[in-house]
């Protein structure tokens, strides 16, 4: 097992290496939609690309999720065939958000031999997720447009 300091050092090295291998600016929090963000996640068992929909206003969260849900078949057929959509995702804090994600298991941020596999997964899946978002952004962000 790693100490907390060692763990943080490895994670910092991981993210620096990822940025070196794939030097580009990712969309992440810059969606122009409040509390609607893309995230990278990796731990000692899995890597994920997520879209977290977490407005405090429950109605907004519902509408954003339903808009993406209405595009689910396009998302699966053309961008992320292994995407999972969950309307009520419970965070460890008890907060409920809506979440769409793809996951790769059997890898670890603490095993440098799996880093290239994680980097490729991150690049391929986040790029696809971003392309989906840019293509359907106007529809997703317009709360007046019905699903």
N, C-alpha and C positions, 0 to 999 in steps of 0.2 A: 504494500500500500504506500501511497505517497503522502508526505506531509502537506498541509494546506499551502505552504509556500511553494513546494515543488509542483503541486497540482496547478497553482496559478501560473507558475513559470512555463510549464508545458502548454497550458491553454494559450498563453500569450504567444509562445513560439508557433503554435498551430495557426492562429489567426494571422500572424505576420507572414508565415509561409503561404497561407491561402491567398493573401493579398498579393504576394509576389508571383505566384503561379497564375492567378486570374486577376490582373490589375484593372479593375473597372469599378465604376461607381454603381452600386446597386440601389434600387428604388427604396427598399426597406420602409422607413417611416415617412418618406417624402411623397406619399400618395395624394396629398392635398385633401384627404378625407380624415377628419379628426377621429382618433382612436381606431384606425383601420391601417394595419401595418403588416409588412412581410418580415419574417425573421428566420435567421439561421439558428439551429440548435444542434449541439453535439454533446454527448457524454461518454461514459465508458461502455455503453451497449448499443447506441443507435445515433443516427443523424437524422434531422428533420428539417424540412422547409415548411414554414407555416404562414398562413394568413390569419391573423388574429383580429376579430371584429369585436370591439369592446366598448362601444359608447355607453355612457352611464344611462342614457335614455333607452329603455328597453325596446320601445317602438322602433327607434332608428336601427338598433342592432337587428331586430326582426326583419325590417325591410331590406337592409343590406344583405343579410344572409339569404333571404328569399330571392333576391335578384340573382345572386350567384347560383343558388339552387336551380333557378329557372334556366340557367346556362350550363347546368351540370353535364348534360350529354356532350355539349361542345367541348367543355373542359376536359372530360374523359377521353373523347374521341380524337381531339386535335392537339391537346397540350399535355395533360397529365393523366394517363390511363389508370394510375394507381392512387389517385387522390381520394382522400376520405373527407367527407363533409359531416360536421357535427354541430347541430343547432345549439345544444346546451352542453358545453364543455366545462367541467368543474375544475378550476385551478386549485392548487394546494391551499391557497389562501381562503378558499370558500367562494370566491368570486366566480360567477358564471359568465362565460363569453361564448361567442360562436367561433368555430375554428375550422379551417380547411388545411389539410396537410398531406405531405408525402413523407415516407420514412424508409430508411435503409437500416437494417439491423445487422448484427454480427461484425460490427466495427467498433473501434474505440479511439477516442482522442488521445488516450495514453499509449497507444500502440502506433508508433511512427510508420510502421509498415503499411498501415491501413490509411494513412493520410492521403495518398494519391487517389484512392478509391472514394474517400469522403469528398475531396476537392472536386473530382469529376461529377459526383452526385450533386453537390451543391451547385456547381456551375450549370449543369444540364437542367436540373429541376427549377432552380430560381429563374433562369433565363426563360424557360417555358411559362412559368407562372407570371412573370413580368409581361411577356408578350400577350398572354391572355388578358391581363389587366389593361394594358394599353389599348388593345383592340375593343374592349367592352367598357372602358372607363366612363364614357359619357352616360351610358345606360346605368351603370352601377352607382355613380355618384348623384344622379338626379333623383332626389327623393320624391319628386312630384310625379315622375313617370311610373306608372303601375307595372307590377310584374305580371 
